[in-house]
Amino acid sequence: MTDNRERTRRLVGYIPRLEADPETYRSLGFRCGLEVHQQLKTARKLFCRCPARRYQDGDDYDAQLVRHMRPTLSELGEYDGTALMEFKTKKNITYRIKGETACTYDIDDTPPFPLNREALGIAMEIALLLDTSLVGELHITRKQYLDGSIPTGFQRTAIVGIEGSIPLGTKRVGIRQLSIEEDSCREVSDSGHERIYTTDRLGMPLVETVTEPELLTPDEAAEAANYLRYLSRSTGKVNAGIGAAREDVNVSVEGGTRVEIKGVQHIRWIPELTHNEAFRQKALLLLRDELKQRAMSAASWGLQSVVLAQDEIPVELGLSADAQAVAVRLPHFAGLLSFFTGPGRCFGDELSDRVKVIACIDKPNMATNEDPDSPLTEESWESIAKRVGTSDRDGLLLLWGPSEDIPTALETIDERCRLASEGVPNETRKALADGTTVFERVLPGPDRMYPDTDSAPIPIDEAAIDAARAALPPHSVAEQIERLVAWGVPSDAHAFILRRALFSLVSRLQEEASLPPQRAGTLVGHDLRHASRAGRLDPERVLSVIQQARARGLTDDILRPLLPAALAAPTAELGGLLEQIGYRATSRDALAAEMDRILSDLDGQRLSAANARNAVLGALRPMALGNVPLQDLAAEVEARLASAPLPPAEEALG
């Protein structure tokens, strides 16, 4: 398999992301769109009065509720493909409920409360920042989810704005829509037919921003995601931290189809994930072409399988007595189970991943005769091949698991192999930290959307729009970036300032603490980023401490150790903070006298000019910090050493 995977890797033309350039993605026909979900900072949930942003431990709950999800017909009398797939899994969905964070609405025992108007106001602000057109009337619909993440089996959602755009480099990227919706449950575990959730996050208000598929490189996709994050954060009315913002990334290539990478937790993952997905789709298209050359027809194709008797199951598998093993022959698939689809992955993984999700057979659940790391010996594979009657043209795999799940597993493998002859299947894939993805579910279609009969339309009048517009931040994200550049703030400081919505603090430090623009931006983007690890970042606390320090005549160098102490002790007085960091008032005369003493002690020592400078500065720094600008001190030390140099250091021998 190693040789075949490397051969097919070269056939696909896969290169690492850092070696790719825009032409790489142009040749692939790469296109990407984003669905960015952002929790809103409200006191209550969206359709009930339970508190928002209050989490429970997965093992701390007051009650449990078990449900089994079943699909329902759409308005057109059709079933959604995702719903049917989830129904096949036969999952037992368990909800762990904490009384203080959930109510009867969450478990669908009562109708929804009126929509949270605070959340709607924030959503309207974000929609205006996206330059969308606000709807005249809000219509709440139901979006079907049968994975159990919502006990009702559907999510309530409503479109707030449509047809906007954001600036990105030299172009603008279209915003298809912004919706307000309720968040889902938090998953605790998922194994076999058992899936467990907590309901504390359920119902928290969030907005979903959907871009047009106009992002043409992986880096451009990450740039757009960052811009949308900065935009929502600029309101100061959204939650931050793990889980508060999540991205779904849609990717396609020429000849492929839309594949959704679900639940991307970190924007920094997007470039690697989208790069690998683009090449995965190219690989599947090449695999399709190979199957066409082998005259495979999806309509007439079918796998053959043989259930092995207990004495036929290879002992090296170590299966339990109640497990069933099935030999599977895949006509036309010889050499294709090891076909490269991504770093460390091949087509055999496409089958195994689906078996895990749909048939609920945890991995390892199969092995192929093309895998050099297979647990089976060559003799075992020869015996299995003979048992199922394979030829040189057939792929061969061994499937195992609980006997009641094997029929679903075989059906799943059969379906995925048929889809291989068509190219890239529409599906949702789960993002992994290593930049690869695994199958999660069939891509949902429009049949899962239908009106919510429990909720009346909500008019959006001019007064509400005016109120939202009046609450907007004074500067757009694009304007903030322009000003930071004009002020000479280093580019590596921009992300922290924009991510934490600290542009106003940079402006106030200039206006209220008389800091030069570049220094204000650097202090926030560099020094405060370091200081924020010590405690909660409170802009008012930061501004107050800096104002007090400057009013006392302290130099700005002292702010680097002072700010972490101030954030760690938010009520401490300036005097106590200075004592804590070891500050002592020192005059310039005392500092000059100490410099004379240090230089006298160094006289006679054979030090290089650089070592002498560092020795003097290191000894004087504690005295100078806050009393004399360290830059001025360095210049004075260098001048003294130049006027009265120490003896030269001895040259190294040899």
ChimeraX attribute file (.defattr): number of C-alpha atoms within 10 A of each C-alpha:
attribute: neighborCount
match mode: 1-to-1
recipient: residues
	/A:1	20
	/A:2	12
	/A:3	10
	/A:4	17
	/A:5	24
	/A:6	14
	/A:7	14
	/A:8	21
	/A:9	20
	/A:10	12
	/A:11	13
	/A:12	22
	/A:13	11
	/A:14	21
	/A:15	15
	/A:16	10
	/A:17	16
	/A:18	9
	/A:19	7
	/A:20	13
	/A:21	11
	/A:22	12
	/A:23	10
	/A:24	15
	/A:25	18
	/A:26	14
	/A:27	10
	/A:28	17
	/A:29	17
	/A:30	25
	/A:31	23
	/A:32	24
	/A:33	26
	/A:34	26
	/A:35	25
	/A:36	22
	/A:37	25
	/A:38	25
	/A:39	26
	/A:40	29
	/A:41	21
	/A:42	21
	/A:43	17
	/A:44	19
	/A:45	27
	/A:46	30
	/A:47	21
	/A:48	20
	/A:49	18
	/A:50	22
	/A:51	19
	/A:52	22
	/A:53	21
	/A:54	12
	/A:55	15
	/A:56	17
	/A:57	11
	/A:58	18
	/A:59	9
	/A:60	11
	/A:61	17
	/A:62	10
	/A:63	10
	/A:64	13
	/A:65	13
	/A:66	12
	/A:67	14
	/A:68	15
	/A:69	20
	/A:70	13
	/A:71	19
	/A:72	17
	/A:73	13
	/A:74	16
	/A:75	12
	/A:76	8
	/A:77	8
	/A:78	11
	/A:79	16
	/A:80	21
	/A:81	18
	/A:82	23
	/A:83	26
	/A:84	15
	/A:85	19
	/A:86	21
	/A:87	17
	/A:88	15
	/A:89	22
	/A:90	18
	/A:91	23
	/A:92	16
	/A:93	20
	/A:94	20
	/A:95	26
	/A:96	25
	/A:97	23
	/A:98	20
	/A:99	14
	/A:100	14
	/A:101	23
	/A:102	23
	/A:103	17
	/A:104	12
	/A:105	18
	/A:106	23
	/A:107	17
	/A:108	13
	/A:109	10
	/A:110	10
	/A:111	13
	/A:112	16
	/A:113	14
	/A:114	14
	/A:115	18
	/A:116	17
	/A:117	12
	/A:118	15
	/A:119	26
	/A:120	24
	/A:121	17
	/A:122	25
	/A:123	28
	/A:124	28
	/A:125	24
	/A:126	27
	/A:127	27
	/A:128	20
	/A:129	22
	/A:130	25
	/A:131	17
	/A:132	22
	/A:133	16
	/A:134	21
	/A:135	15
	/A:136	14
	/A:137	14
	/A:138	20
	/A:139	17
	/A:140	24
	/A:141	20
	/A:142	19
	/A:143	21
	/A:144	24
	/A:145	23
	/A:146	23
	/A:147	21
	/A:148	24
	/A:149	23
	/A:150	24
	/A:151	27
	/A:152	19
	/A:153	22
	/A:154	21
	/A:155	23
	/A:156	23
	/A:157	24
	/A:158	23
	/A:159	21
	/A:160	26
	/A:161	26
	/A:162	21
	/A:163	18
	/A:164	23
	/A:165	19
	/A:166	21
	/A:167	14
	/A:168	15
	/A:169	11
	/A:170	5
	/A:171	9
	/A:172	12
	/A:173	18
	/A:174	22
	/A:175	25
	/A:176	18
	/A:177	23
	/A:178	30
	/A:179	22
	/A:180	28
	/A:181	28
	/A:182	21
	/A:183	26
	/A:184	22
	/A:185	22
	/A:186	20
	/A:187	15
	/A:188	15
	/A:189	11
	/A:190	15
	/A:191	13
	/A:192	18
	/A:193	17
	/A:194	14
	/A:195	19
	/A:196	22
	/A:197	26
	/A:198	27
	/A:199	28
	/A:200	29
	/A:201	24
	/A:202	26
	/A:203	28
	/A:204	27
	/A:205	31
	/A:206	29
	/A:207	31
	/A:208	25
	/A:209	24
	/A:210	22
	/A:211	27
	/A:212	19
	/A:213	21
	/A:214	17
	/A:215	22
	/A:216	17
	/A:217	23
	/A:218	26
	/A:219	18
	/A:220	17
	/A:221	25
	/A:222	22
	/A:223	19
	/A:224	22
	/A:225	24
	/A:226	16
	/A:227	20
	/A:228	23
	/A:229	23
	/A:230	21
	/A:231	22
	/A:232	26
	/A:233	22
	/A:234	27
	/A:235	18
	/A:236	17
	/A:237	17
	/A:238	22
	/A:239	18
	/A:240	17
	/A:241	6
	/A:242	9
	/A:243	16
	/A:244	18
	/A:245	23
	/A:246	21
	/A:247	21
	/A:248	23
	/A:249	29
	/A:250	24
	/A:251	26
	/A:252	24
	/A:253	24
	/A:254	15
	/A:255	12
	/A:256	22
	/A:257	16
	/A:258	21
	/A:259	23
	/A:260	28
	/A:261	28
	/A:262	21
	/A:263	19
	/A:264	21
	/A:265	18
	/A:266	16
	/A:267	17
	/A:268	14
	/A:269	18
	/A:270	25
	/A:271	20
	/A:272	19
	/A:273	23
	/A:274	30
	/A:275	26
	/A:276	23
	/A:277	26
	/A:278	26
	/A:279	25
	/A:280	26
	/A:281	27
	/A:282	25
	/A:283	26
	/A:284	24
	/A:285	22
	/A:286	18
	/A:287	25
	/A:288	20
	/A:289	16
	/A:290	16
	/A:291	20
	/A:292	15
	/A:293	10
	/A:294	13
	/A:295	11
	/A:296	18
	/A:297	13
	/A:298	17
	/A:299	7
	/A:300	7
	/A:301	15
	/A:302	17
	/A:303	17
	/A:304	16
	/A:305	19
	/A:306	15
	/A:307	19
	/A:308	18
	/A:309	10
	/A:310	14
	/A:311	7
	/A:312	13
	/A:313	21
	/A:314	19
	/A:315	12
	/A:316	10
	/A:317	13
	/A:318	9
	/A:319	15
	/A:320	9
	/A:321	7
	/A:322	10
	/A:323	14
	/A:324	20
	/A:325	25
	/A:326	23
	/A:327	25
	/A:328	27
	/A:329	25
	/A:330	23
	/A:331	20
	/A:332	20
	/A:333	21
	/A:334	18
	/A:335	18
	/A:336	22
	/A:337	24
	/A:338	26
	/A:339	27
	/A:340	30
	/A:341	28
	/A:342	23
	/A:343	16
	/A:344	9
	/A:345	17
	/A:346	22
	/A:347	21
	/A:348	21
	/A:349	20
	/A:350	18
	/A:351	22
	/A:352	23
	/A:353	21
	/A:354	21
	/A:355	28
	/A:356	21
	/A:357	24
	/A:358	25
	/A:359	27
	/A:360	26
	/A:361	26
	/A:362	17
	/A:363	13
	/A:364	12
	/A:365	18
	/A:366	21
	/A:367	21
	/A:368	22
	/A:369	25
	/A:370	21
	/A:371	18
	/A:372	13
	/A:373	12
	/A:374	15
	/A:375	16
	/A:376	18
	/A:377	14
	/A:378	11
	/A:379	10
	/A:380	17
	/A:381	19
	/A:382	12
	/A:383	14
	/A:384	25
	/A:385	21
	/A:386	12
	/A:387	16
	/A:388	18
	/A:389	16
	/A:390	19
	/A:391	15
	/A:392	11
	/A:393	14
	/A:394	19
	/A:395	23
	/A:396	29
	/A:397	23
	/A:398	23
	/A:399	24
	/A:400	25
	/A:401	23
	/A:402	15
	/A:403	14
	/A:404	11
	/A:405	20
	/A:406	22
	/A:407	11
	/A:408	18
	/A:409	25
	/A:410	20
	/A:411	15
	/A:412	21
	/A:413	22
	/A:414	19
	/A:415	16
	/A:416	16
	/A:417	20
	/A:418	20
	/A:419	16
	/A:420	21
	/A:421	22
	/A:422	18
	/A:423	21
	/A:424	23
	/A:425	18
	/A:426	17
	/A:427	17
	/A:428	23
	/A:429	23
	/A:430	16
	/A:431	25
	/A:432	16
	/A:433	12
	/A:434	10
	/A:435	17
	/A:436	23
	/A:437	22
	/A:438	18
	/A:439	22
	/A:440	19
	/A:441	22
	/A:442	21
	/A:443	17
	/A:444	19
	/A:445	13
	/A:446	11
	/A:447	20
	/A:448	22
	/A:449	20
	/A:450	18
	/A:451	16
	/A:452	18
	/A:453	9
	/A:454	11
	/A:455	16
	/A:456	12
	/A:457	11
	/A:458	13
	/A:459	12
	/A:460	16
	/A:461	12
	/A:462	10
	/A:463	9
	/A:464	14
	/A:465	16
	/A:466	11
	/A:467	13
	/A:468	19
	/A:469	17
	/A:470	11
	/A:471	12
	/A:472	18
	/A:473	15
	/A:474	12
	/A:475	13
	/A:476	16
	/A:477	24
	/A:478	15
	/A:479	11
	/A:480	18
	/A:481	19
	/A:482	11
	/A:483	16
	/A:484	21
	/A:485	15
	/A:486	11
	/A:487	15
	/A:488	13
	/A:489	21
	/A:490	14
	/A:491	12
	/A:492	11
	/A:493	18
	/A:494	21
	/A:495	15
	/A:496	17
	/A:497	26
	/A:498	22
	/A:499	18
	/A:500	17
	/A:501	18
	/A:502	20
	/A:503	23
	/A:504	17
	/A:505	19
	/A:506	24
	/A:507	18
	/A:508	16
	/A:509	23
	/A:510	17
	/A:511	12
	/A:512	13
	/A:513	19
	/A:514	13
	/A:515	20
	/A:516	14
	/A:517	20
	/A:518	17
	/A:519	17
	/A:520	21
	/A:521	29
	/A:522	22
	/A:523	21
	/A:524	25
	/A:525	25
	/A:526	18
	/A:527	17
	/A:528	22
	/A:529	18
	/A:530	15
	/A:531	22
	/A:532	17
	/A:533	12
	/A:534	15
	/A:535	15
	/A:536	15
	/A:537	20
	/A:538	12
	/A:539	17
	/A:540	10
	/A:541	16
	/A:542	21
	/A:543	17
	/A:544	15
	/A:545	21
	/A:546	23
	/A:547	16
	/A:548	14
	/A:549	21
	/A:550	16
	/A:551	10
	/A:552	11
	/A:553	11
	/A:554	18
	/A:555	16
	/A:556	20
	/A:557	16
	/A:558	21
	/A:559	23
	/A:560	15
	/A:561	19
	/A:562	23
	/A:563	24
	/A:564	25
	/A:565	22
	/A:566	27
	/A:567	23
	/A:568	16
	/A:569	15
	/A:570	15
	/A:571	9
	/A:572	12
	/A:573	12
	/A:574	18
	/A:575	10
	/A:576	13
	/A:577	19
	/A:578	18
	/A:579	10
	/A:580	12
	/A:581	13
	/A:582	12
	/A:583	19
	/A:584	14
	/A:585	10
	/A:586	15
	/A:587	13
	/A:588	12
	/A:589	9
	/A:590	12
	/A:591	18
	/A:592	15
	/A:593	11
	/A:594	16
	/A:595	19
	/A:596	14
	/A:597	12
	/A:598	16
	/A:599	20
	/A:600	12
	/A:601	10
	/A:602	16
	/A:603	15
	/A:604	11
	/A:605	13
	/A:606	15
	/A:607	18
	/A:608	16
	/A:609	17
	/A:610	9
	/A:611	12
	/A:612	21
	/A:613	17
	/A:614	14
	/A:615	15
	/A:616	21
	/A:617	19
	/A:618	11
	/A:619	13
	/A:620	20
	/A:621	17
	/A:622	14
	/A:623	20
	/A:624	24
	/A:625	23
	/A:626	25
	/A:627	22
	/A:628	21
	/A:629	16
	/A:630	19
	/A:631	9
	/A:632	10
	/A:633	19
	/A:634	16
	/A:635	10
	/A:636	14
	/A:637	20
	/A:638	19
	/A:639	12
	/A:640	14
	/A:641	15
	/A:642	11
	/A:643	9
	/A:644	11
	/A:645	16
	/A:646	19
	/A:647	14
	/A:648	12
	/A:649	12
	/A:650	9
	/A:651	8
	/A:652	5
	/A:653	4
	/A:654	3
